[in-house]
Structures are given as structure tokens and as C-alpha cells.
Amino acid sequence: MAQISSVPDKPVDVLAVGAHPDDLEILCGGTLAKLAKSGAKVAILDLTNGEPTPRGTPQQREREARLAAEALGVSLRFQAGLPNRVLMDCPEHRFQLATWFRKLRPKVVLGIAGRTVGASPDHYQAQLLIEASRFCSQLTHWDDRFEGTKPFRVEHLVYAPFPFDAENRPWAGSFVLDVSDTWEQKLESVRAYRSQFDGPRLERIERMMTGHAVYHGSKCGFTHGEPFVLPTPVGTGDFLGLVLGAKGSPAPVRLEDALFRPTGSTTPSS
């Protein structure tokens, strides 16, 4: 089993799974930094090393992944060793990813989602693979297929959707996380991939990320937000807690507030 970090003895709170190094930084790096800053035990799992690629080397890509994780404050990063370019949702790969779920025992799996036509088909295969492996992880009387590990049920699955998905999907649930306070960490983590993003390429990816975050965040009163979707509705036993938000959250934003609010403010003007 390929890895970068040592597998911890205790379960992780959130396991973020992406097809390639840099996927998760681009889609939800601000959230991973925010979780780590809050004290949550966060781990990143790259299904492939992203190689071969026209840019850089496997060794350089691994160094960049380490630097990106450090920028986010995430101390656990793993490499599943599945094949780039031909990543598939197949039984063998399901067994391998389910073994990671059994070893890391996450409370929440945060996966990528969407058909990125024109970009790597590995992205959509990763989504399918994550979903199937989540099911496989709990299967009994089959431990020999999972390196002798014990069955484990992943209770919660959340998706970080690609902004250039080829489909408009009616997800059952969605929310936006305020990442205004970790936005610079996110940018730093993406800049760590110097072999992949330099000059005009870096400018384009930063412009795309910023526009995406400002669009979703502004709808909720945030300077920058990262959107997430779920395969189930968002449930709660606390009506007012959900509607009003946690302590410190901004109040709902009216259009005139958003248009005339001072730069940098995250609360509506009076």
C-alpha cells in the first residue's frame, strides 16, 4: 500500500479523496485548512500521483504535494498508488480504496464529483470509485480482499463538485462554507505545484478559483466560499440553529447590502 504519511492509530475526522495531487487544493483547500485550524484530524488521499504528465517529475510532484499539505496545515497525506490516466471504478480499485477507508476510519469522506469533459476522465471515475468503495468498506466475510482489515462503515459522504462539470445536477443537499479566513492558505497550497501552474497557467487557475469562490460566497454573505453537495438532504434537529447559523456567522444578505457593503466586510451594513 503506497503512502506518504504513517497511518495513524486513531480514526481521522475527515478524509478528503481526489484523483490527482492538486485536485483537492483547487476544489476545497480553504475548507481543509479551516478544518485543520479548528483542530479536526484531517487526511488527504490522492488516488494517483498524477504521473505521467508533460510537466515535472514524480519526485517533484510528491514534494509539491507535501508543501501544499503543509500550507493547508494538514499533517496527513497519503498516496494510494492507483494508475493515472486509466483510473477506473473497477473491483480491484474498489478493494484498494475500501482498504484505505478501513485503515483510516474517517467520520466523513470528502470526495470530488463531476464529469469534466475536456479534462481528465479520472475525475468522474474517482467519484464513482469513492461511492462504490464506501459500500465495499462495510462488507463482511471478505476481509481477505481488504488486507485482512476489519469492516468499517463510512457514515457521511460529502462532495466537492468541479465548477466545470458537464452536467447540471439536482443534488439532494448543498451548503457553502465560509473560507474567507483561509483563502490565502488555499492560494499558497495551489502555488506549491510549481511544475503544474506557472506564469499564465497560474494566473488562469487563480482567476477561476477566485471567481468561483466569490460567486458562491457572496450569496451567503462571505467574501469567499466553497460549495459542497450531498447525496442526501441536509438534516437537522435544530430549526433555528440551521436557519440562523452558528455563532459568528453572517446574517442573510440582501441585494442592496451586497452591492453597497464596504470592501472586506462579511456582515450586512446597517
C-alpha positions in Angstrom: 0.0 0.0 0.0 1.6 3.3 -1.1 1.7 6.1 1.3 3.4 9.4 2.2 2.5 9.7 5.9 2.2 7.0 8.5 -1.3 5.6 9.1 -2.5 7.0 12.5 -3.6 4.7 15.3 -6.8 6.7 15.9 -9.6 7.4 13.3 -9.5 10.6 11.3 -12.4 13.1 11.3 -12.3 13.9 7.6 -10.7 12.0 4.7 -10.5 14.1 1.5 -10.1 11.9 -1.6 -9.1 13.2 -5.0 -7.9 11.7 -8.3 -4.6 13.7 -8.5 -2.4 15.9 -6.3 -3.8 19.5 -6.6 -7.5 18.4 -7.2 -8.5 18.9 -3.6 -6.4 22.1 -3.1 -8.3 23.7 -6.0 -11.8 22.5 -5.0 -11.8 22.6 -1.2 -8.3 23.8 0.0 -9.9 26.5 2.1 -12.1 24.1 3.8 -9.3 21.6 4.6 -7.3 24.5 6.1 -10.3 25.6 8.1 -10.9 22.1 9.4 -7.3 21.7 10.4 -7.2 25.1 12.1 -10.2 24.1 14.1 -8.4 21.0 15.5 -10.1 18.4 13.3 -8.0 15.4 12.3 -7.8 15.8 8.5 -6.2 13.5 6.0 -5.7 13.8 2.2 -5.7 10.7 0.0 -4.5 11.1 -3.6 -5.7 8.1 -5.7 -2.9 8.6 -8.2 0.4 10.5 -8.3 -0.7 12.4 -11.4 2.1 10.9 -13.5 3.0 10.7 -16.3 2.4 14.3 -17.1 4.0 16.7 -19.5 5.2 18.8 -16.6 7.6 17.9 -13.8 8.6 14.5 -12.5 7.0 12.1 -10.0 9.6 13.2 -7.4 8.8 16.8 -7.9 5.1 16.2 -7.8 5.5 14.4 -4.5 7.5 17.3 -3.0 4.9 19.7 -4.2 2.1 17.7 -2.6 3.9 17.8 0.7 4.4 21.5 0.5 0.7 22.0 -0.4 -0.4 20.0 2.6 1.9 22.0 4.9 0.4 25.2 3.5 -3.1 23.9 4.5 -1.9 22.8 7.9 -2.8 19.2 7.1 -0.3 16.7 8.5 -1.6 13.5 7.0 -1.3 12.9 3.3 -1.4 9.5 1.5 -0.8 8.2 -2.0 -3.0 5.2 -3.0 -0.8 4.2 -5.9 -3.6 3.7 -8.4 -2.8 4.4 -12.1 -3.1 7.9 -13.6 -4.9 8.4 -16.9 -6.6 4.9 -16.7 -8.1 5.3 -13.2 -11.3 3.2 -13.3 -14.1 2.3 -11.0 -13.4 -1.5 -11.1 -13.4 -4.2 -8.4 -9.6 -4.2 -7.9 -9.5 -0.4 -7.3 -12.6 -0.6 -5.1 -10.9 -3.1 -2.8 -7.8 -0.9 -2.6 -9.7 2.3 -1.7 -12.0 0.5 0.7 -8.9 -0.8 2.5 -7.8 2.9 3.0 -11.3 3.6 4.4 -10.9 0.6 6.8 -7.4 1.7 7.9 -8.2 5.4 8.4 -11.8 5.0 9.6 -13.0 8.5 8.7 -16.1 10.1 10.2 -16.6 11.9 6.9 -15.3 11.2 3.4 -15.0 14.3 1.3 -14.8 13.4 -2.4 -14.6 15.1 -5.7 -17.6 15.0 -8.1 -18.4 15.7 -11.7 -17.8 14.8 -15.3 -15.0 17.1 -16.5 -15.3 16.7 -20.3 -12.2 18.2 -21.9 -10.3 17.5 -18.7 -9.2 14.2 -17.1 -11.8 11.4 -17.1 -10.1 10.2 -13.9 -12.2 12.8 -12.1 -15.5 11.2 -12.7 -14.1 7.7 -12.3 -12.8 8.9 -8.9 -16.4 9.9 -7.8 -17.8 6.5 -8.9 -14.9 4.7 -7.2 -15.4 6.6 -3.9 -19.1 5.8 -3.8 -18.5 2.1 -4.6 -15.6 1.8 -2.2 -17.7 3.4 0.6 -20.1 0.5 0.2 -17.3 -2.1 -0.1 -15.7 -0.9 3.1 -18.5 -2.3 5.3 -18.7 -5.7 3.7 -18.3 -8.7 6.0 -16.8 -12.2 5.3 -14.5 -10.7 2.6 -11.6 -9.4 4.7 -9.0 -11.2 2.6 -9.8 -8.7 -0.2 -9.0 -5.8 2.1 -5.6 -6.8 3.5 -7.3 -8.5 6.5 -8.7 -5.2 7.8 -12.0 -5.1 9.7 -15.2 -3.8 8.1 -15.9 -0.1 8.6 -19.0 1.9 7.7 -18.4 5.4 6.4 -21.4 7.3 7.8 -21.1 10.5 5.9 -20.2 11.4 2.3 -19.8 14.9 1.0 -18.8 16.1 -2.5 -16.7 19.0 -3.6 -18.1 19.5 -7.1 -16.0 20.6 -10.1 -17.1 24.1 -11.3 -16.8 22.9 -14.9 -19.0 19.8 -14.6 -20.6 18.9 -17.9 -24.0 18.4 -16.2 -26.4 20.4 -14.0 -27.1 18.0 -11.2 -30.1 18.1 -8.9 -28.2 17.2 -5.7 -30.3 16.4 -2.7 -28.5 18.7 -0.4 -25.9 21.6 -0.6 -24.2 24.2 1.6 -21.4 26.8 1.3 -18.6 27.1 3.8 -17.0 30.5 4.6 -13.3 30.2 3.8 -12.6 33.9 3.8 -10.1 33.4 6.7 -8.2 30.6 4.9 -8.3 31.8 1.4 -4.6 32.8 1.3 -3.7 29.4 2.6 -5.6 27.8 -0.3 -3.8 30.0 -2.8 -0.5 29.1 -1.2 -1.3 25.4 -1.5 -2.0 25.6 -5.2 1.1 27.7 -5.8 3.1 24.9 -4.3 2.5 23.0 -7.6 5.0 25.0 -9.5 5.5 22.3 -12.1 1.8 22.4 -13.0 1.0 26.0 -12.5 3.4 28.7 -13.6 3.0 32.0 -15.3 -0.2 32.3 -17.4 -1.4 28.9 -16.1 -1.2 30.0 -12.5 -3.0 33.3 -13.4 -5.8 31.4 -15.1 -6.3 28.9 -12.2 -6.3 31.6 -9.6 -8.8 33.7 -11.6 -11.1 30.7 -11.9 -10.8 29.7 -8.2 -11.4 33.3 -7.1 -14.4 33.9 -9.3 -15.9 30.6 -8.2 -15.4 31.4 -4.5 -16.6 34.9 -4.7 -19.8 33.8 -6.6 -20.7 31.2 -4.1 -19.6 33.1 -1.1 -21.4 36.3 -1.9 -24.7 34.5 -2.0 -24.2 33.8 1.7 -22.6 37.0 2.8 -19.0 35.6 2.7 -16.0 37.1 0.9 -15.0 33.7 -0.3 -17.0 30.4 -0.1 -16.5 26.8 -1.1 -19.7 24.9 -2.2 -20.4 21.3 -1.2 -23.2 18.9 -2.2 -24.6 15.8 -0.6 -26.4 12.7 -1.8 -29.0 13.2 0.9 -30.8 16.3 2.2 -29.2 18.3 5.0 -31.0 17.2 8.1 -31.2 18.9 11.5 -32.9 18.7 14.8 -32.4 22.4 15.4 -34.5 24.6 13.1 -33.3 27.9 14.4 -29.7 26.8 14.6 -29.7 25.8 10.9 -31.6 28.8 9.7 -29.8 31.4 11.8 -26.4 29.8 11.6 -23.8 29.1 14.1 -22.5 31.9 16.4 -20.4 34.3 14.4 -22.0 33.5 11.1 -23.1 36.5 9.0 -26.8 37.3 8.7 -28.6 36.7 5.4 -27.6 39.2 2.8 -29.9 41.5 0.9 -29.0 42.6 -2.6 -28.5 46.2 -1.6 -26.3 45.1 1.3 -24.1 43.1 -1.1 -23.9 46.0 -3.5 -23.0 48.7 -1.0 -21.1 46.9 1.7 -17.6 48.2 2.4 -14.8 46.1 0.9 -13.8 43.2 3.0 -16.9 43.3 5.3 -18.6 40.0 5.9 -21.7 41.4 7.7 -24.5 43.4 6.2 -24.3 47.2 6.5 -26.9 48.9 8.7 
